[in-house]
Each structure stands twice: as C-alpha cells, then as structure tokens.
Amino acid sequence: MSSHRTGIPRAAAALYREGPFVGALLRMTNLVSRERSLRTLAERGFTDLNQALLSGFFWPPPDGVRPIDLAEQANMTKQAMNYLIGELEKLGYMERRSDSSGGRRLVYLTRRGWQVFEAIWTAQKQLQKEWAVELGKKRFDDFISALRQLSEFDSKYRPKTVR
C-alpha cells in the first residue's frame, strides 16, 4: 500500500491559508445557534426534535403559509418540505388547513409548535446577549445591523411605514 498522498491544489491551499470565508463562518455560527436551540428544546421536554426537524421552525414562523413558500425560505425542494411538514404534523407541531375560501392548504403551528417557537426565541435571545457581551454592545449592534442589511431583512420583513 502506497503512503503517497496527492498534493493539495494551489487554490485549495490558499483556502486553508485565507479561510474560512464568510459563508463558512456564517454556517459555523448558524450551527452554534441551532445547537443552542436544540439544547433549550431538550431542557423544556421537546426531545423528539432533531436538526432536520428544526428546519421547520425559522423566522418568520409558519402561520398560514403555503408549503412551497416554506420550501423556498428553507432552501429545500417542495417534496422535502412536504415530508418535513408531515413529520412535524405527526409530532403535533404543525398542521395543514384549507384557507378561508376552502382552496389551498396552508401550514400553521399548533399550540405545541408555538411553544417550540417560543423556546427557540428564548434560546436565541440568550445567545445574542452572550455574543453582545463577548463582542461588546456596539460591535454586536453593528454586526446585527450588517447582517440585516446583507440579508435584505428590511426589504422583506419590515413594513415600509410604521403606524
């Protein structure tokens, strides 16, 4: 058996020297965030949820939303999202109901689903407090502001005029 190893291509070697880049850093901090949510959920007795199922609980919470829109927000196929919703329905966290006209079926959180969302919210607020202490309030506020700007948060979720 040969112990000869293929050399790392120059471009890959540069990645090791210069990285991780923004996408990887965002993914790594997202993993920290998701782990915190799962830990809080387990502490509150929601032990039937895992990383995959957690993908059904994101901001804004699903409340009268088409499955196709949830799939788009989660960056997954419609088929994968329908499977995920089905699993969360079996566990009592979500339900599909027909809209008021009796037409298309929309996704809603159940009472139990809202409890999960509240637990995630609490976990994320605590994580933000910890990160604000770690970075300092001004740096953390700038960080959040930059993320909102880059994620197009304001254009998608904030009302144009506040009443």
Chimera marker file (.cmm) of the C-alpha trace (Angstrom):
<marker_set name="trace">
<marker id="1" x="0.000" y="0.000" z="0.000" r="1" g="1" b="0" radius="0.5"/>
<marker id="2" x="1.413" y="3.343" z="-1.020" r="1" g="1" b="0" radius="0.5"/>
<marker id="3" x="1.765" y="6.133" z="1.507" r="1" g="1" b="0" radius="0.5"/>
<marker id="4" x="1.986" y="8.650" z="-1.346" r="1" g="1" b="0" radius="0.5"/>
<marker id="5" x="-0.519" y="11.475" z="-0.932" r="1" g="1" b="0" radius="0.5"/>
<marker id="6" x="-1.738" y="13.701" z="-3.712" r="1" g="1" b="0" radius="0.5"/>
<marker id="7" x="-0.747" y="17.311" z="-3.129" r="1" g="1" b="0" radius="0.5"/>
<marker id="8" x="-3.384" y="19.896" z="-2.361" r="1" g="1" b="0" radius="0.5"/>
<marker id="9" x="-4.072" y="22.087" z="-5.412" r="1" g="1" b="0" radius="0.5"/>
<marker id="10" x="-2.829" y="25.671" z="-5.094" r="1" g="1" b="0" radius="0.5"/>
<marker id="11" x="-6.358" y="27.116" z="-4.954" r="1" g="1" b="0" radius="0.5"/>
<marker id="12" x="-7.293" y="24.755" z="-2.130" r="1" g="1" b="0" radius="0.5"/>
<marker id="13" x="-4.064" y="25.532" z="-0.289" r="1" g="1" b="0" radius="0.5"/>
<marker id="14" x="-4.969" y="29.241" z="-0.492" r="1" g="1" b="0" radius="0.5"/>
<marker id="15" x="-8.356" y="28.449" z="1.037" r="1" g="1" b="0" radius="0.5"/>
<marker id="16" x="-6.627" y="26.842" z="4.003" r="1" g="1" b="0" radius="0.5"/>
<marker id="17" x="-4.351" y="29.863" z="4.449" r="1" g="1" b="0" radius="0.5"/>
<marker id="18" x="-7.008" y="32.579" z="3.957" r="1" g="1" b="0" radius="0.5"/>
<marker id="19" x="-10.207" y="30.934" z="5.104" r="1" g="1" b="0" radius="0.5"/>
<marker id="20" x="-12.644" y="30.278" z="6.431" r="1" g="1" b="0" radius="0.5"/>
<marker id="21" x="-14.600" y="32.719" z="4.326" r="1" g="1" b="0" radius="0.5"/>
<marker id="22" x="-17.880" y="34.416" z="5.121" r="1" g="1" b="0" radius="0.5"/>
<marker id="23" x="-20.133" y="31.545" z="4.005" r="1" g="1" b="0" radius="0.5"/>
<marker id="24" x="-18.307" y="29.031" z="6.176" r="1" g="1" b="0" radius="0.5"/>
<marker id="25" x="-18.252" y="31.430" z="9.144" r="1" g="1" b="0" radius="0.5"/>
<marker id="26" x="-21.989" y="32.045" z="8.803" r="1" g="1" b="0" radius="0.5"/>
<marker id="27" x="-22.585" y="28.295" z="8.588" r="1" g="1" b="0" radius="0.5"/>
<marker id="28" x="-20.469" y="27.680" z="11.696" r="1" g="1" b="0" radius="0.5"/>
<marker id="29" x="-22.247" y="30.376" z="13.715" r="1" g="1" b="0" radius="0.5"/>
<marker id="30" x="-25.588" y="29.038" z="12.456" r="1" g="1" b="0" radius="0.5"/>
<marker id="31" x="-24.605" y="25.614" z="13.817" r="1" g="1" b="0" radius="0.5"/>
<marker id="32" x="-23.858" y="27.194" z="17.210" r="1" g="1" b="0" radius="0.5"/>
<marker id="33" x="-27.274" y="28.866" z="17.082" r="1" g="1" b="0" radius="0.5"/>
<marker id="34" x="-29.107" y="25.669" z="16.128" r="1" g="1" b="0" radius="0.5"/>
<marker id="35" x="-27.297" y="23.643" z="18.804" r="1" g="1" b="0" radius="0.5"/>
<marker id="36" x="-28.336" y="26.215" z="21.396" r="1" g="1" b="0" radius="0.5"/>
<marker id="37" x="-31.949" y="25.939" z="20.234" r="1" g="1" b="0" radius="0.5"/>
<marker id="38" x="-31.897" y="22.136" z="20.390" r="1" g="1" b="0" radius="0.5"/>
<marker id="39" x="-30.371" y="22.174" z="23.872" r="1" g="1" b="0" radius="0.5"/>
<marker id="40" x="-33.059" y="24.574" z="25.116" r="1" g="1" b="0" radius="0.5"/>
<marker id="41" x="-35.780" y="22.480" z="23.482" r="1" g="1" b="0" radius="0.5"/>
<marker id="42" x="-34.472" y="19.320" z="25.145" r="1" g="1" b="0" radius="0.5"/>
<marker id="43" x="-34.360" y="21.110" z="28.517" r="1" g="1" b="0" radius="0.5"/>
<marker id="44" x="-38.034" y="22.007" z="28.024" r="1" g="1" b="0" radius="0.5"/>
<marker id="45" x="-39.002" y="18.440" z="27.171" r="1" g="1" b="0" radius="0.5"/>
<marker id="46" x="-39.079" y="18.647" z="23.376" r="1" g="1" b="0" radius="0.5"/>
<marker id="47" x="-36.783" y="15.665" z="22.944" r="1" g="1" b="0" radius="0.5"/>
<marker id="48" x="-38.435" y="14.429" z="19.749" r="1" g="1" b="0" radius="0.5"/>
<marker id="49" x="-36.927" y="17.212" z="17.634" r="1" g="1" b="0" radius="0.5"/>
<marker id="50" x="-33.600" y="16.984" z="15.815" r="1" g="1" b="0" radius="0.5"/>
<marker id="51" x="-31.517" y="19.155" z="13.486" r="1" g="1" b="0" radius="0.5"/>
<marker id="52" x="-33.538" y="18.153" z="10.426" r="1" g="1" b="0" radius="0.5"/>
<marker id="53" x="-36.913" y="18.836" z="12.042" r="1" g="1" b="0" radius="0.5"/>
<marker id="54" x="-35.642" y="22.130" z="13.427" r="1" g="1" b="0" radius="0.5"/>
<marker id="55" x="-35.615" y="23.342" z="9.804" r="1" g="1" b="0" radius="0.5"/>
<marker id="56" x="-39.381" y="23.742" z="10.041" r="1" g="1" b="0" radius="0.5"/>
<marker id="57" x="-39.028" y="26.418" z="12.708" r="1" g="1" b="0" radius="0.5"/>
<marker id="58" x="-37.457" y="29.538" z="11.306" r="1" g="1" b="0" radius="0.5"/>
<marker id="59" x="-38.242" y="33.212" z="11.264" r="1" g="1" b="0" radius="0.5"/>
<marker id="60" x="-40.849" y="34.353" z="10.458" r="1" g="1" b="0" radius="0.5"/>
<marker id="61" x="-42.775" y="31.436" z="11.972" r="1" g="1" b="0" radius="0.5"/>
<marker id="62" x="-45.044" y="29.458" z="9.660" r="1" g="1" b="0" radius="0.5"/>
<marker id="63" x="-48.538" y="30.808" z="10.284" r="1" g="1" b="0" radius="0.5"/>
<marker id="64" x="-50.851" y="30.500" z="7.296" r="1" g="1" b="0" radius="0.5"/>
<marker id="65" x="-48.045" y="29.906" z="4.808" r="1" g="1" b="0" radius="0.5"/>
<marker id="66" x="-48.018" y="27.782" z="1.678" r="1" g="1" b="0" radius="0.5"/>
<marker id="67" x="-45.676" y="24.771" z="1.829" r="1" g="1" b="0" radius="0.5"/>
<marker id="68" x="-43.963" y="25.972" z="-1.359" r="1" g="1" b="0" radius="0.5"/>
<marker id="69" x="-43.123" y="29.275" z="0.356" r="1" g="1" b="0" radius="0.5"/>
<marker id="70" x="-41.688" y="27.444" z="3.356" r="1" g="1" b="0" radius="0.5"/>
<marker id="71" x="-39.617" y="25.303" z="0.999" r="1" g="1" b="0" radius="0.5"/>
<marker id="72" x="-38.243" y="28.418" z="-0.671" r="1" g="1" b="0" radius="0.5"/>
<marker id="73" x="-37.383" y="30.045" z="2.681" r="1" g="1" b="0" radius="0.5"/>
<marker id="74" x="-35.635" y="26.877" z="3.858" r="1" g="1" b="0" radius="0.5"/>
<marker id="75" x="-33.860" y="26.421" z="0.503" r="1" g="1" b="0" radius="0.5"/>
<marker id="76" x="-35.228" y="22.918" z="0.027" r="1" g="1" b="0" radius="0.5"/>
<marker id="77" x="-37.406" y="21.185" z="-2.513" r="1" g="1" b="0" radius="0.5"/>
<marker id="78" x="-41.174" y="21.227" z="-2.180" r="1" g="1" b="0" radius="0.5"/>
<marker id="79" x="-41.100" y="17.442" z="-1.758" r="1" g="1" b="0" radius="0.5"/>
<marker id="80" x="-38.562" y="17.642" z="1.082" r="1" g="1" b="0" radius="0.5"/>
<marker id="81" x="-40.558" y="20.377" z="2.806" r="1" g="1" b="0" radius="0.5"/>
<marker id="82" x="-43.812" y="18.409" z="2.489" r="1" g="1" b="0" radius="0.5"/>
<marker id="83" x="-42.079" y="15.427" z="4.085" r="1" g="1" b="0" radius="0.5"/>
<marker id="84" x="-40.758" y="17.658" z="6.895" r="1" g="1" b="0" radius="0.5"/>
<marker id="85" x="-44.203" y="19.193" z="7.475" r="1" g="1" b="0" radius="0.5"/>
<marker id="86" x="-45.698" y="15.687" z="7.544" r="1" g="1" b="0" radius="0.5"/>
<marker id="87" x="-43.230" y="14.607" z="10.223" r="1" g="1" b="0" radius="0.5"/>
<marker id="88" x="-43.936" y="17.744" z="12.275" r="1" g="1" b="0" radius="0.5"/>
<marker id="89" x="-47.682" y="17.117" z="11.888" r="1" g="1" b="0" radius="0.5"/>
<marker id="90" x="-47.260" y="13.561" z="13.248" r="1" g="1" b="0" radius="0.5"/>
<marker id="91" x="-45.440" y="15.001" z="16.260" r="1" g="1" b="0" radius="0.5"/>
<marker id="92" x="-48.162" y="17.613" z="16.815" r="1" g="1" b="0" radius="0.5"/>
<marker id="93" x="-46.152" y="20.745" z="15.997" r="1" g="1" b="0" radius="0.5"/>
<marker id="94" x="-47.771" y="21.796" z="12.707" r="1" g="1" b="0" radius="0.5"/>
<marker id="95" x="-50.978" y="21.330" z="10.803" r="1" g="1" b="0" radius="0.5"/>
<marker id="96" x="-52.177" y="21.968" z="7.284" r="1" g="1" b="0" radius="0.5"/>
<marker id="97" x="-55.591" y="23.589" z="6.949" r="1" g="1" b="0" radius="0.5"/>
<marker id="98" x="-57.552" y="24.844" z="3.978" r="1" g="1" b="0" radius="0.5"/>
<marker id="99" x="-57.649" y="28.620" z="3.636" r="1" g="1" b="0" radius="0.5"/>
<marker id="100" x="-60.908" y="30.530" z="4.202" r="1" g="1" b="0" radius="0.5"/>
<marker id="101" x="-62.034" y="30.004" z="0.616" r="1" g="1" b="0" radius="0.5"/>
<marker id="102" x="-61.676" y="26.240" z="1.014" r="1" g="1" b="0" radius="0.5"/>
<marker id="103" x="-58.892" y="26.176" z="-1.551" r="1" g="1" b="0" radius="0.5"/>
<marker id="104" x="-55.223" y="25.651" z="-0.958" r="1" g="1" b="0" radius="0.5"/>
<marker id="105" x="-53.897" y="24.166" z="2.250" r="1" g="1" b="0" radius="0.5"/>
<marker id="106" x="-51.741" y="26.381" z="4.408" r="1" g="1" b="0" radius="0.5"/>
<marker id="107" x="-49.306" y="25.490" z="7.189" r="1" g="1" b="0" radius="0.5"/>
<marker id="108" x="-49.881" y="26.626" z="10.776" r="1" g="1" b="0" radius="0.5"/>
<marker id="109" x="-48.076" y="25.992" z="14.023" r="1" g="1" b="0" radius="0.5"/>
<marker id="110" x="-50.155" y="24.198" z="16.639" r="1" g="1" b="0" radius="0.5"/>
<marker id="111" x="-50.160" y="25.267" z="20.288" r="1" g="1" b="0" radius="0.5"/>
<marker id="112" x="-47.266" y="22.841" z="20.809" r="1" g="1" b="0" radius="0.5"/>
<marker id="113" x="-45.497" y="24.320" z="17.771" r="1" g="1" b="0" radius="0.5"/>
<marker id="114" x="-45.802" y="27.822" z="19.213" r="1" g="1" b="0" radius="0.5"/>
<marker id="115" x="-44.248" y="26.520" z="22.440" r="1" g="1" b="0" radius="0.5"/>
<marker id="116" x="-41.292" y="25.288" z="20.401" r="1" g="1" b="0" radius="0.5"/>
<marker id="117" x="-41.024" y="28.610" z="18.618" r="1" g="1" b="0" radius="0.5"/>
<marker id="118" x="-41.076" y="30.430" z="21.963" r="1" g="1" b="0" radius="0.5"/>
<marker id="119" x="-38.314" y="28.163" z="23.307" r="1" g="1" b="0" radius="0.5"/>
<marker id="120" x="-36.202" y="28.816" z="20.209" r="1" g="1" b="0" radius="0.5"/>
<marker id="121" x="-36.859" y="32.548" z="20.560" r="1" g="1" b="0" radius="0.5"/>
<marker id="122" x="-35.717" y="32.435" z="24.182" r="1" g="1" b="0" radius="0.5"/>
<marker id="123" x="-32.570" y="30.481" z="23.265" r="1" g="1" b="0" radius="0.5"/>
<marker id="124" x="-31.704" y="32.930" z="20.501" r="1" g="1" b="0" radius="0.5"/>
<marker id="125" x="-32.258" y="35.983" z="22.707" r="1" g="1" b="0" radius="0.5"/>
<marker id="126" x="-29.909" y="34.455" z="25.311" r="1" g="1" b="0" radius="0.5"/>
<marker id="127" x="-27.305" y="33.653" z="22.658" r="1" g="1" b="0" radius="0.5"/>
<marker id="128" x="-27.482" y="37.227" z="21.368" r="1" g="1" b="0" radius="0.5"/>
<marker id="129" x="-26.952" y="38.555" z="24.902" r="1" g="1" b="0" radius="0.5"/>
<marker id="130" x="-23.894" y="36.331" z="25.296" r="1" g="1" b="0" radius="0.5"/>
<marker id="131" x="-22.472" y="37.378" z="21.942" r="1" g="1" b="0" radius="0.5"/>
<marker id="132" x="-23.088" y="41.059" z="22.797" r="1" g="1" b="0" radius="0.5"/>
<marker id="133" x="-21.039" y="40.578" z="25.965" r="1" g="1" b="0" radius="0.5"/>
<marker id="134" x="-18.311" y="38.759" z="24.009" r="1" g="1" b="0" radius="0.5"/>
<marker id="135" x="-18.092" y="41.402" z="21.259" r="1" g="1" b="0" radius="0.5"/>
<marker id="136" x="-19.233" y="44.459" z="23.186" r="1" g="1" b="0" radius="0.5"/>
<marker id="137" x="-22.643" y="46.055" z="22.644" r="1" g="1" b="0" radius="0.5"/>
<marker id="138" x="-21.587" y="48.452" z="19.869" r="1" g="1" b="0" radius="0.5"/>
<marker id="139" x="-19.774" y="45.794" z="17.824" r="1" g="1" b="0" radius="0.5"/>
<marker id="140" x="-22.672" y="43.373" z="18.263" r="1" g="1" b="0" radius="0.5"/>
<marker id="141" x="-25.238" y="46.013" z="17.258" r="1" g="1" b="0" radius="0.5"/>
<marker id="142" x="-23.135" y="46.805" z="14.174" r="1" g="1" b="0" radius="0.5"/>
<marker id="143" x="-22.897" y="43.077" z="13.434" r="1" g="1" b="0" radius="0.5"/>
<marker id="144" x="-26.680" y="42.614" z="13.616" r="1" g="1" b="0" radius="0.5"/>
<marker id="145" x="-27.244" y="45.722" z="11.521" r="1" g="1" b="0" radius="0.5"/>
<marker id="146" x="-24.828" y="44.479" z="8.863" r="1" g="1" b="0" radius="0.5"/>
<marker id="147" x="-26.462" y="41.043" z="8.771" r="1" g="1" b="0" radius="0.5"/>
<marker id="148" x="-29.898" y="42.625" z="8.347" r="1" g="1" b="0" radius="0.5"/>
<marker id="149" x="-28.623" y="44.805" z="5.537" r="1" g="1" b="0" radius="0.5"/>
<marker id="150" x="-26.901" y="41.935" z="3.740" r="1" g="1" b="0" radius="0.5"/>
<marker id="151" x="-29.831" y="39.552" z="4.186" r="1" g="1" b="0" radius="0.5"/>
<marker id="152" x="-32.309" y="42.087" z="2.790" r="1" g="1" b="0" radius="0.5"/>
<marker id="153" x="-34.194" y="41.814" z="6.092" r="1" g="1" b="0" radius="0.5"/>
<marker id="154" x="-35.697" y="45.282" z="5.848" r="1" g="1" b="0" radius="0.5"/>
<marker id="155" x="-36.966" y="44.887" z="2.302" r="1" g="1" b="0" radius="0.5"/>
<marker id="156" x="-38.681" y="41.563" z="3.008" r="1" g="1" b="0" radius="0.5"/>
<marker id="157" x="-39.995" y="41.762" z="6.550" r="1" g="1" b="0" radius="0.5"/>
<marker id="158" x="-40.232" y="45.334" z="7.801" r="1" g="1" b="0" radius="0.5"/>
<marker id="159" x="-43.296" y="47.368" z="6.931" r="1" g="1" b="0" radius="0.5"/>
<marker id="160" x="-42.493" y="50.337" z="4.691" r="1" g="1" b="0" radius="0.5"/>
<marker id="161" x="-44.213" y="52.707" z="7.095" r="1" g="1" b="0" radius="0.5"/>
<marker id="162" x="-44.666" y="52.166" z="10.791" r="1" g="1" b="0" radius="0.5"/>
<marker id="163" x="-48.048" y="53.272" z="12.090" r="1" g="1" b="0" radius="0.5"/>
<link id1="1" id2="2" r="1" g="1" b="0" radius="0.2"/>
<link id1="2" id2="3" r="1" g="1" b="0" radius="0.2"/>
<link id1="3" id2="4" r="1" g="1" b="0" radius="0.2"/>
<link id1="4" id2="5" r="1" g="1" b="0" radius="0.2"/>
<link id1="5" id2="6" r="1" g="1" b="0" radius="0.2"/>
<link id1="6" id2="7" r="1" g="1" b="0" radius="0.2"/>
<link id1="7" id2="8" r="1" g="1" b="0" radius="0.2"/>
<link id1="8" id2="9" r="1" g="1" b="0" radius="0.2"/>
<link id1="9" id2="10" r="1" g="1" b="0" radius="0.2"/>
<link id1="10" id2="11" r="1" g="1" b="0" radius="0.2"/>
<link id1="11" id2="12" r="1" g="1" b="0" radius="0.2"/>
<link id1="12" id2="13" r="1" g="1" b="0" radius="0.2"/>
<link id1="13" id2="14" r="1" g="1" b="0" radius="0.2"/>
<link id1="14" id2="15" r="1" g="1" b="0" radius="0.2"/>
<link id1="15" id2="16" r="1" g="1" b="0" radius="0.2"/>
<link id1="16" id2="17" r="1" g="1" b="0" radius="0.2"/>
<link id1="17" id2="18" r="1" g="1" b="0" radius="0.2"/>
<link id1="18" id2="19" r="1" g="1" b="0" radius="0.2"/>
<link id1="19" id2="20" r="1" g="1" b="0" radius="0.2"/>
<link id1="20" id2="21" r="1" g="1" b="0" radius="0.2"/>
<link id1="21" id2="22" r="1" g="1" b="0" radius="0.2"/>
<link id1="22" id2="23" r="1" g="1" b="0" radius="0.2"/>
<link id1="23" id2="24" r="1" g="1" b="0" radius="0.2"/>
<link id1="24" id2="25" r="1" g="1" b="0" radius="0.2"/>
<link id1="25" id2="26" r="1" g="1" b="0" radius="0.2"/>
<link id1="26" id2="27" r="1" g="1" b="0" radius="0.2"/>
<link id1="27" id2="28" r="1" g="1" b="0" radius="0.2"/>
<link id1="28" id2="29" r="1" g="1" b="0" radius="0.2"/>
<link id1="29" id2="30" r="1" g="1" b="0" radius="0.2"/>
<link id1="30" id2="31" r="1" g="1" b="0" radius="0.2"/>
<link id1="31" id2="32" r="1" g="1" b="0" radius="0.2"/>
<link id1="32" id2="33" r="1" g="1" b="0" radius="0.2"/>
<link id1="33" id2="34" r="1" g="1" b="0" radius="0.2"/>
<link id1="34" id2="35" r="1" g="1" b="0" radius="0.2"/>
<link id1="35" id2="36" r="1" g="1" b="0" radius="0.2"/>
<link id1="36" id2="37" r="1" g="1" b="0" radius="0.2"/>
<link id1="37" id2="38" r="1" g="1" b="0" radius="0.2"/>
<link id1="38" id2="39" r="1" g="1" b="0" radius="0.2"/>
<link id1="39" id2="40" r="1" g="1" b="0" radius="0.2"/>
<link id1="40" id2="41" r="1" g="1" b="0" radius="0.2"/>
<link id1="41" id2="42" r="1" g="1" b="0" radius="0.2"/>
<link id1="42" id2="43" r="1" g="1" b="0" radius="0.2"/>
<link id1="43" id2="44" r="1" g="1" b="0" radius="0.2"/>
<link id1="44" id2="45" r="1" g="1" b="0" radius="0.2"/>
<link id1="45" id2="46" r="1" g="1" b="0" radius="0.2"/>
<link id1="46" id2="47" r="1" g="1" b="0" radius="0.2"/>
<link id1="47" id2="48" r="1" g="1" b="0" radius="0.2"/>
<link id1="48" id2="49" r="1" g="1" b="0" radius="0.2"/>
<link id1="49" id2="50" r="1" g="1" b="0" radius="0.2"/>
<link id1="50" id2="51" r="1" g="1" b="0" radius="0.2"/>
<link id1="51" id2="52" r="1" g="1" b="0" radius="0.2"/>
<link id1="52" id2="53" r="1" g="1" b="0" radius="0.2"/>
<link id1="53" id2="54" r="1" g="1" b="0" radius="0.2"/>
<link id1="54" id2="55" r="1" g="1" b="0" radius="0.2"/>
<link id1="55" id2="56" r="1" g="1" b="0" radius="0.2"/>
<link id1="56" id2="57" r="1" g="1" b="0" radius="0.2"/>
<link id1="57" id2="58" r="1" g="1" b="0" radius="0.2"/>
<link id1="58" id2="59" r="1" g="1" b="0" radius="0.2"/>
<link id1="59" id2="60" r="1" g="1" b="0" radius="0.2"/>
<link id1="60" id2="61" r="1" g="1" b="0" radius="0.2"/>
<link id1="61" id2="62" r="1" g="1" b="0" radius="0.2"/>
<link id1="62" id2="63" r="1" g="1" b="0" radius="0.2"/>
<link id1="63" id2="64" r="1" g="1" b="0" radius="0.2"/>
<link id1="64" id2="65" r="1" g="1" b="0" radius="0.2"/>
<link id1="65" id2="66" r="1" g="1" b="0" radius="0.2"/>
<link id1="66" id2="67" r="1" g="1" b="0" radius="0.2"/>
<link id1="67" id2="68" r="1" g="1" b="0" radius="0.2"/>
<link id1="68" id2="69" r="1" g="1" b="0" radius="0.2"/>
<link id1="69" id2="70" r="1" g="1" b="0" radius="0.2"/>
<link id1="70" id2="71" r="1" g="1" b="0" radius="0.2"/>
<link id1="71" id2="72" r="1" g="1" b="0" radius="0.2"/>
<link id1="72" id2="73" r="1" g="1" b="0" radius="0.2"/>
<link id1="73" id2="74" r="1" g="1" b="0" radius="0.2"/>
<link id1="74" id2="75" r="1" g="1" b="0" radius="0.2"/>
<link id1="75" id2="76" r="1" g="1" b="0" radius="0.2"/>
<link id1="76" id2="77" r="1" g="1" b="0" radius="0.2"/>
<link id1="77" id2="78" r="1" g="1" b="0" radius="0.2"/>
<link id1="78" id2="79" r="1" g="1" b="0" radius="0.2"/>
<link id1="79" id2="80" r="1" g="1" b="0" radius="0.2"/>
<link id1="80" id2="81" r="1" g="1" b="0" radius="0.2"/>
<link id1="81" id2="82" r="1" g="1" b="0" radius="0.2"/>
<link id1="82" id2="83" r="1" g="1" b="0" radius="0.2"/>
<link id1="83" id2="84" r="1" g="1" b="0" radius="0.2"/>
<link id1="84" id2="85" r="1" g="1" b="0" radius="0.2"/>
<link id1="85" id2="86" r="1" g="1" b="0" radius="0.2"/>
<link id1="86" id2="87" r="1" g="1" b="0" radius="0.2"/>
<link id1="87" id2="88" r="1" g="1" b="0" radius="0.2"/>
<link id1="88" id2="89" r="1" g="1" b="0" radius="0.2"/>
<link id1="89" id2="90" r="1" g="1" b="0" radius="0.2"/>
<link id1="90" id2="91" r="1" g="1" b="0" radius="0.2"/>
<link id1="91" id2="92" r="1" g="1" b="0" radius="0.2"/>
<link id1="92" id2="93" r="1" g="1" b="0" radius="0.2"/>
<link id1="93" id2="94" r="1" g="1" b="0" radius="0.2"/>
<link id1="94" id2="95" r="1" g="1" b="0" radius="0.2"/>
<link id1="95" id2="96" r="1" g="1" b="0" radius="0.2"/>
<link id1="96" id2="97" r="1" g="1" b="0" radius="0.2"/>
<link id1="97" id2="98" r="1" g="1" b="0" radius="0.2"/>
<link id1="98" id2="99" r="1" g="1" b="0" radius="0.2"/>
<link id1="99" id2="100" r="1" g="1" b="0" radius="0.2"/>
<link id1="100" id2="101" r="1" g="1" b="0" radius="0.2"/>
<link id1="101" id2="102" r="1" g="1" b="0" radius="0.2"/>
<link id1="102" id2="103" r="1" g="1" b="0" radius="0.2"/>
<link id1="103" id2="104" r="1" g="1" b="0" radius="0.2"/>
<link id1="104" id2="105" r="1" g="1" b="0" radius="0.2"/>
<link id1="105" id2="106" r="1" g="1" b="0" radius="0.2"/>
<link id1="106" id2="107" r="1" g="1" b="0" radius="0.2"/>
<link id1="107" id2="108" r="1" g="1" b="0" radius="0.2"/>
<link id1="108" id2="109" r="1" g="1" b="0" radius="0.2"/>
<link id1="109" id2="110" r="1" g="1" b="0" radius="0.2"/>
<link id1="110" id2="111" r="1" g="1" b="0" radius="0.2"/>
<link id1="111" id2="112" r="1" g="1" b="0" radius="0.2"/>
<link id1="112" id2="113" r="1" g="1" b="0" radius="0.2"/>
<link id1="113" id2="114" r="1" g="1" b="0" radius="0.2"/>
<link id1="114" id2="115" r="1" g="1" b="0" radius="0.2"/>
<link id1="115" id2="116" r="1" g="1" b="0" radius="0.2"/>
<link id1="116" id2="117" r="1" g="1" b="0" radius="0.2"/>
<link id1="117" id2="118" r="1" g="1" b="0" radius="0.2"/>
<link id1="118" id2="119" r="1" g="1" b="0" radius="0.2"/>
<link id1="119" id2="120" r="1" g="1" b="0" radius="0.2"/>
<link id1="120" id2="121" r="1" g="1" b="0" radius="0.2"/>
<link id1="121" id2="122" r="1" g="1" b="0" radius="0.2"/>
<link id1="122" id2="123" r="1" g="1" b="0" radius="0.2"/>
<link id1="123" id2="124" r="1" g="1" b="0" radius="0.2"/>
<link id1="124" id2="125" r="1" g="1" b="0" radius="0.2"/>
<link id1="125" id2="126" r="1" g="1" b="0" radius="0.2"/>
<link id1="126" id2="127" r="1" g="1" b="0" radius="0.2"/>
<link id1="127" id2="128" r="1" g="1" b="0" radius="0.2"/>
<link id1="128" id2="129" r="1" g="1" b="0" radius="0.2"/>
<link id1="129" id2="130" r="1" g="1" b="0" radius="0.2"/>
<link id1="130" id2="131" r="1" g="1" b="0" radius="0.2"/>
<link id1="131" id2="132" r="1" g="1" b="0" radius="0.2"/>
<link id1="132" id2="133" r="1" g="1" b="0" radius="0.2"/>
<link id1="133" id2="134" r="1" g="1" b="0" radius="0.2"/>
<link id1="134" id2="135" r="1" g="1" b="0" radius="0.2"/>
<link id1="135" id2="136" r="1" g="1" b="0" radius="0.2"/>
<link id1="136" id2="137" r="1" g="1" b="0" radius="0.2"/>
<link id1="137" id2="138" r="1" g="1" b="0" radius="0.2"/>
<link id1="138" id2="139" r="1" g="1" b="0" radius="0.2"/>
<link id1="139" id2="140" r="1" g="1" b="0" radius="0.2"/>
<link id1="140" id2="141" r="1" g="1" b="0" radius="0.2"/>
<link id1="141" id2="142" r="1" g="1" b="0" radius="0.2"/>
<link id1="142" id2="143" r="1" g="1" b="0" radius="0.2"/>
<link id1="143" id2="144" r="1" g="1" b="0" radius="0.2"/>
<link id1="144" id2="145" r="1" g="1" b="0" radius="0.2"/>
<link id1="145" id2="146" r="1" g="1" b="0" radius="0.2"/>
<link id1="146" id2="147" r="1" g="1" b="0" radius="0.2"/>
<link id1="147" id2="148" r="1" g="1" b="0" radius="0.2"/>
<link id1="148" id2="149" r="1" g="1" b="0" radius="0.2"/>
<link id1="149" id2="150" r="1" g="1" b="0" radius="0.2"/>
<link id1="150" id2="151" r="1" g="1" b="0" radius="0.2"/>
<link id1="151" id2="152" r="1" g="1" b="0" radius="0.2"/>
<link id1="152" id2="153" r="1" g="1" b="0" radius="0.2"/>
<link id1="153" id2="154" r="1" g="1" b="0" radius="0.2"/>
<link id1="154" id2="155" r="1" g="1" b="0" radius="0.2"/>
<link id1="155" id2="156" r="1" g="1" b="0" radius="0.2"/>
<link id1="156" id2="157" r="1" g="1" b="0" radius="0.2"/>
<link id1="157" id2="158" r="1" g="1" b="0" radius="0.2"/>
<link id1="158" id2="159" r="1" g="1" b="0" radius="0.2"/>
<link id1="159" id2="160" r="1" g="1" b="0" radius="0.2"/>
<link id1="160" id2="161" r="1" g="1" b="0" radius="0.2"/>
<link id1="161" id2="162" r="1" g="1" b="0" radius="0.2"/>
<link id1="162" id2="163" r="1" g="1" b="0" radius="0.2"/>
</marker_set>
